Amino acid sequence: DLMAEMIATARDTSKELGKLDGLTAEEAEDIARIVGLGALKYFILKVDARKNMTFNPKESIDFNGNTGPFIQYTYARTRSIERKAAEAGVNVNDANAPGSISEKECAIIRMLNEFPAIIKQAGTDYSPSGIANYTYDLAKEYNQFYHDYSILREENESVKAFRILLTRNVGKVIKTAMNILGIDVPERM
């Protein structure tokens, strides 16, 4: 019953926010399932098992804050940027760091480099909350970067390719982390 309620809540919230616009009924239902179940799993897994928690379905389905849907939406955003870059013919396979990179880009690179240690620590501690909270922090950092810096509209082709490659790597780590937690991520939202 709880899973069905979460899927219904995800469907309603996604419709209200326009996240399902332009999708077929089948695609919309698949996203509602992915988001609803992801919200439930993430809400439970983000809390250290040694602590008490009160489950709030409405809070867990929010597209802002430390929630599964926020992370899922960030992953879908990375995929959208990659698709648009491919359509525009931007080649990122040979991308290198440009002469100088921003502090925000450095912070994201440092966070990406921390991922193996986060996984190891979560295994040592038998605590998936470390992975969940790391993934939220990465998504939050990336979204701030996305808000502050141009990616696809960047005029310097070297910087653009680097930022798209950075976006791709953020997406890969988010997908891997969420898969470790048993949470699917949609390609589109």
N, C-alpha and C positions, 0 to 999 in steps of 0.2 A: 504494500500500500504506500509506504514512504517513497519508494522508487517511482511509482506511478505519479504520486503527488509532485515529486521533484521535476519529472519530465513535463508535467502539465504547467508547473510554475515557470519552468524555463521557456516553454513555448509561449506562454502569455507575456512574460517579461521581454523576450526577444521580439515579439510582434510589436509591443508598445514602443520599444526603442528603434524599431525599423531594421533590426539585424537580419530579418528573414525576407526583406523586400527583394524581389527579382529572382527568388529561388522557386523551384518546383515544390509541390506539396511533399514529395518524397524527400527532397533535400532538406526542406524545412523541418520535417519530422525527424530526420537523422540528426540534424544539428540540435534540435530540442532534446533528443535522447543523450547525445554526447555531452551537452552542457549541463543537463539536469543531473545525470549520474556523476559527471565530473565535479559539480558543485558539492554534491553529497560526500563523495570520497575525499575531496580536498579538505572540506570543512573538518572532517574527522581526523585526517592525517596531519593537518598543520599543527595540531595541539599535541604537546608532549604527552605520552601515554601515562605518565605519572601525575598528571594534573586533571582536575575535573573540568568539564565543559558542559554548556547547555547548547543544544542544537537549535538553531533558528533558521528554518527553511528560507524565509524571505531574505535574511542577511546573507545566507550562503550563495544565493543566486545573483547577487549584485554584480554588475559589470565593473564596479570600481572597488578598490580596496583589496585586502588580502583574501581573495576568493579564487576558486577554480575558474569561473567564467572570465575574470580579468586576465588570468594567465592564458587561457584558451584564446581569448580575443587578441592578445599580444602575439601569440603564435600565428593566428590567421592574418594579422597585419604583416608579419614578416614574409609570409607566403605571398600576400598580395603585392608587396614591394618587389619581390623576386619575379613574379609573373610580369609586372609592368616593365621591369628592367629588361627582361627577355624580349618582350614585345617591342621595346625601343631599340633592341640590338646592343645593349650594353654588355661588354665582355668583362666578366669579373674573374675569369680563370687565371689571368696573369696579373691580377691586382696586387700591388705592394702598398705598404704604408707610404702616404705622401710625405714630403719633407717635414711637415709638422702636423701633429694631430692634437685635437682638443683634450682638455683634462677629462671631459665626459667620455670621450672615446677611450682614453687610457683606463678610466675606471671600469668600463665595460670589458675591456681586454683582461684586466686583472681579475674581474669576476669570472670570466670564462675560464681563466687558468686555475681558479680555485675549485672548479667542479669536481675533478677527480678526488681531491682531498675531502670534499663535502660527502661524496658517496662513501668513501672509506670510513669516515667518522660515523656516518649514519649506520653503517654495517657494524662497526665496533660497538656502538651504543644501542643497537637494535631499536633505532628511533628514526622512522621515516619523516618525522617533523622537521629535521634538519634539511632534508632535500626539499620539502614543501616550502619552507620559509626562504631558503636560498633561491628557489625558482621564482617566488614572488618578488624578492629583492632584485633579481635580474630583470624581470619583466618591468618592474617599476623604474629601474635605472634606464632601461632601453626606451620606455615610453617618454621619459623626460628628455632623453637624447632626441627622439623622434620629434618631439614638440619644439625643441630649441634649435635644431639643425636641419637644413635642407638635405634630402637624400637624393631623390630622383630629379629635383630641379637644380641641383648643384651644377654650376657652370664648369668648374674644373673637372675634367673627365677622370683624372687620376683620383681625386678626392671622392668623386661619385662612385667609382668602381670599388674603392676601399670601403666606403660606407655600406654599399650593397653587400659586399663580402662580409663585413661585420654583422649586418642584418641576418645574412644566411647562417652565420655561426651562432648567433643568439637563438635563432629558430631551431637549429639542430639541438642545442643544449636544452632548450625548453621542452622540445618533443621527447628527447631522451629522458629527462628528469620526470616528466609526466608519465611516460611509459613505465618507468621504474615504480612509480606510485600506482600503476594500474589505471591511469586516467588517459582517455583518448583526447586528441586535439583535432579540431576540424581544420580543413584546408581553407575554408571560407566561412565568413560570418557576417 
